Amino acid sequence: MKNTHVIDVLDRWASGINTAEYSSVVAMYAEEASLLPTFSSQACHSTTDIQNYFTGVSKNDKVTVSFDQESLQFESLSEDCSLVTGLYDWVIISDGVSKEVHARFSFVINASDKSPITHQHSSVVPA
């Protein structure tokens, strides 16, 4: 799979976060997807879990994310499926207070599917 297809998925995911269109973000996760989220200790193993996680994230005044393009690493897992890892930065504004969070991630993406994200792991980069 070409990396451009995977980057397109990442761009759509980030755009959904940055514009607070969380329903479109949740729709990007496959029905059986798993999410080990950045801002929760609870693993998500269903669409309902993922929806609940992003509902919690959406309670902030503003949330944005940007990928560190130079950190992106791609590995083809099959003709249709890729693993992408790297770093991203979150900015969360809640009650007028801005907080920046540096995190690392991995996504397993089947870019040919309507809901291409089959797995995501994200964690804060240790200080």
C-alpha positions as CSV (number, residue, x, y, z in Angstrom):
1,M,0.0,0.0,0.0
2,K,1.3,3.4,-0.8
3,N,2.1,5.7,2.1
4,T,0.0,8.5,0.5
5,H,-3.2,6.5,1.2
6,V,-2.2,6.1,4.9
7,I,-1.3,9.8,5.2
8,D,-4.7,10.6,3.7
9,V,-6.3,8.6,6.6
10,L,-4.2,10.4,9.2
11,D,-5.0,13.8,7.7
12,R,-8.8,13.0,7.8
13,W,-8.5,11.8,11.4
14,A,-6.6,14.9,12.5
15,S,-9.0,17.2,10.6
16,G,-11.9,15.6,12.4
17,I,-10.2,16.2,15.8
18,N,-9.2,19.8,14.9
19,T,-12.7,20.7,13.7
20,A,-14.4,18.9,16.6
21,E,-16.2,16.6,14.2
22,Y,-15.8,13.6,16.6
23,S,-18.6,11.6,15.0
24,S,-16.6,11.5,11.7
25,V,-13.5,10.5,13.7
26,V,-15.3,7.6,15.4
27,A,-16.7,6.5,12.0
28,M,-13.1,6.0,10.9
29,Y,-12.6,3.1,13.3
30,A,-13.6,-0.4,12.1
31,E,-16.4,-2.1,14.1
32,E,-13.9,-4.4,15.8
33,A,-11.2,-1.8,16.3
34,S,-9.2,-1.3,19.4
35,L,-8.0,2.0,20.8
36,L,-5.5,2.4,23.6
37,P,-6.1,6.1,24.1
38,T,-3.8,9.0,25.1
39,F,-6.0,10.5,27.7
40,S,-7.6,7.5,29.4
41,S,-6.3,4.4,31.2
42,Q,-9.3,2.4,29.8
43,A,-8.8,0.4,26.6
44,C,-11.5,0.8,24.0
45,H,-12.6,-2.4,22.3
46,S,-15.9,-1.4,20.6
47,T,-17.4,1.4,18.7
48,T,-19.3,2.4,21.8
49,D,-16.1,2.6,23.9
50,I,-14.4,4.7,21.2
51,Q,-17.5,7.0,21.0
52,N,-17.5,7.4,24.8
53,Y,-13.8,8.2,24.8
54,F,-14.2,10.9,22.2
55,T,-17.3,12.3,23.9
56,G,-15.0,12.8,27.0
57,V,-12.3,14.5,24.8
58,S,-15.0,16.8,23.2
59,K,-15.9,18.2,26.6
60,N,-12.8,20.4,26.4
61,D,-13.1,23.9,25.0
62,K,-10.8,23.1,22.1
63,V,-8.6,20.2,21.1
64,T,-6.1,20.1,18.2
65,V,-3.6,17.6,17.1
66,S,-0.7,17.8,14.6
67,F,1.6,15.1,13.4
68,D,5.4,15.4,13.4
69,Q,5.8,14.5,9.7
70,E,9.5,13.7,10.1
71,S,8.8,11.1,12.7
72,L,6.4,9.0,10.6
73,Q,7.5,5.4,10.0
74,F,5.5,3.0,7.7
75,E,5.5,-0.7,7.5
76,S,3.4,-2.7,5.0
77,L,1.6,-5.5,6.8
78,S,-0.3,-6.8,3.7
79,E,-1.4,-5.5,0.4
80,D,-4.2,-3.5,2.0
81,C,-2.9,-2.9,5.6
82,S,-0.1,-0.8,7.0
83,L,1.3,0.1,10.4
84,V,2.3,3.8,10.9
85,T,4.1,5.0,14.0
86,G,5.3,8.4,15.0
87,L,4.8,11.4,17.2
88,Y,2.1,14.0,17.5
89,D,1.3,17.0,19.6
90,W,-2.0,17.8,21.2
91,V,-3.1,21.2,22.4
92,I,-6.1,21.1,24.8
93,I,-7.8,24.2,26.0
94,S,-10.1,23.7,28.9
95,D,-11.6,26.5,31.0
96,G,-9.3,28.9,29.2
97,V,-6.2,27.0,30.2
98,S,-4.0,25.6,27.4
99,K,-2.0,22.4,27.8
100,E,0.3,20.9,25.3
101,V,0.8,17.1,25.3
102,H,3.5,15.3,23.3
103,A,2.5,11.8,22.5
104,R,3.6,8.8,20.4
105,F,1.3,6.6,18.4
106,S,0.8,3.6,16.3
107,F,-2.1,3.1,13.9
108,V,-3.0,-0.1,11.9
109,I,-4.8,1.2,8.8
110,N,-6.6,-0.6,6.0
111,A,-6.9,2.4,3.7
112,S,-9.2,0.5,1.3
113,D,-11.9,0.2,4.0
114,K,-14.6,2.8,4.7
115,S,-13.6,2.6,8.3
116,P,-9.9,2.2,7.9
117,I,-8.5,2.3,11.5
118,T,-8.3,-1.2,13.0
119,H,-6.0,-0.4,15.9
120,Q,-4.6,2.7,17.5
121,H,-2.2,3.0,20.5
122,S,-1.2,6.3,21.9
123,S,0.7,7.4,25.0
124,V,2.2,10.5,26.4
125,V,5.9,10.8,25.8
126,P,7.7,10.4,29.2
127,A,9.3,13.6,30.4
